[in-house]
Amino acid sequence: MVGVLLVNLGTPDAPDTASVRRYLREFLMDGRVIDIPYPFRFLLVNGIIAPFRAPKSAKIYQQLWEERGSPLKFYGEDVCAGLQEALGSEYVVKLAMRYQNPDLSSVLAEMEKLQLDKLIIIPLFPQYASATTGSVYERVMELMSSWQVMPTISLVSYFYQHPRFAAYFADRAKKYQAEHDFDYYLFSYHGVPERHIKNGDITKNTCVFGSCCEQIGPKNHGCYRAQCFETTRLIAKQMGLKEGTYATAFQSRLGRDPWLQPYTDDTIKRLVKEGKKKILAFSPAFVADCLETTIEVGEEYKELFEEAGGEHWQLVESLNNSPEWIHLLKDLVHQN
């Protein structure tokens, strides 16, 4: 039997301060997320970030929460069930979260009992980053290190380049293009500190945070920033967009250290000054609508755009539980 393990980042168990605090502590104590020495990370997360950020974040999660709970979780459950049906009885598909529930430890314990012939691990992050996919792999290997019988393991590092991925966003954009004449297209990705990218540059001189991301090659194929720019190009090509009508930017920065640029909020202000009044926005770093898409891009950036003088802002939804997304995952399973 072949096991398929889908892993997303995670979500609080409930939209209250205590649950959000637990989630933030587990998430931010990951050394791949905040890569500073443990004592300083412990003090920063438990003494400053979690206590002060949790109440504010809980209020935002309350805006996001639906009857079924967190969209990131229930969309994941839908996709897990849909993929199980699509693959058939020769496979067993499980969903886990890197942080909180369903937790990786419990899900992998269930899979160990199945005595699998093969295990295919698919972190649900289109582009590779050490803080996301890298963290999932590290945790999975740590938990599986005690297994006495190891199945053959296949790890999917990224899938932004899968033709169905760009086609999905291009197709979803059509309905909005039919309703409005957009004069610009903005692709916003979750940011990471620049040092994360530098740490991943084994050559030590490829990453210059500029022209190095204009194409994907042997030296930067694993670079998160380069993969984001390539994702934009692939979707833009699928949509038939002309150069100069779209841009890539990065959101959700935290702290004072430099993060990946250009920043989305600064880009929005610049575009309005340049006369771009109708923008169609995309969040291709996420496979499910969540706080970073629905709230940050869909509402907060819309408000920023309109305050700056913009007229119409529209966010294209994530893959969520769409049949196209399930078909893409089925392809990945068969390829691996």
C-alpha positions, 0 to 999 in steps of 0.5 A: 500500500502507498501512503500519501501525506499532505502537510500544511502549515497549521491553524489555531484550534479556535479563534480565541486568544489562548488557542492563537497563543499556543499556535504562535508559540509552536510556530515561531519556536521553530528554528527554521522560522525564527533562525536565532539561537534558542535562548533568544528565540524563546524570550522573543516568542514567549516574552514579546510576540505571543503575549502581545500578538495573540489577542490581536490575531485572535480578533482577525481569526474571528473574521476569518472563521466559518461554521466549519472552522478554519478554512485552511483546515476544512479545505484541507480535509475536503482535498484529502477526502477528494484525493483519496476517492480519486486515487482509490483503495490502493492508497491511503491519504492523510492530512497533517499540520506542521503546527497544531492539529491534526499534528504530524506525530499522531498522523505518522503514528497511524501511518506506521501501523499500516506497514506501507510499501511507500510513503509520498510526502507532499508539503502543500507549499507551491514554492520551496522555503526552508521555513515551510517545506524544509521544516516539514521534512525536518520534522517528518524525518525526526518523527520517522527516525524511530520507525523500525521498518522504513517504507520507500520515501518520496518527498515533493519539494515544490510544484509551482511549475506544474502546468495545472497550477498556472492554468488554475489561476489563469482560468479563475482570473477570466471571470473577473476580467470579464467583469472589469477592465483591469489595468494591472496584475499584482502577484503577492507572495509570503515574505521571508527574511533575506538571510533565509535566502542567503543561507540557502545560496550554497554558491555564496554569490548567486543571490543578489536580490535583483536580476538573479531571479529573472530566470530559473537555472541550476544555481537558483532552482531551489531559491524561494524568491526565484521560484516566486518570480518564475511562478508569476511568469508562468501564470502571466504567460498562461494569461497572455499578459504583456510585460509591464502589466504585472509585478511580483511583491512580498507580504507579511514581513515581521521585525526590523530585519530586511525581508524579501522585496519589493514589499507589497504595501509599498508596491501598491502605493507606487502603482496608484501613483503611476495611475493604476486604478484597477488591480487584480491580485493573486496569492500563489504561495497559498493553496487555501484561502487563509488569514494571509489571503482573505484578510491581508490581501483581500481586505487590508491591501484593498483598503490601502489601495483605495485610500491611496486613490485606487478604484477597484481591487479584486483578489483571485481565490486560492485552489481551496477544494477545487477539482483542479487542485485535486487533479494536480495532487493526483498527478503529483502522486502518480509522478512520485 
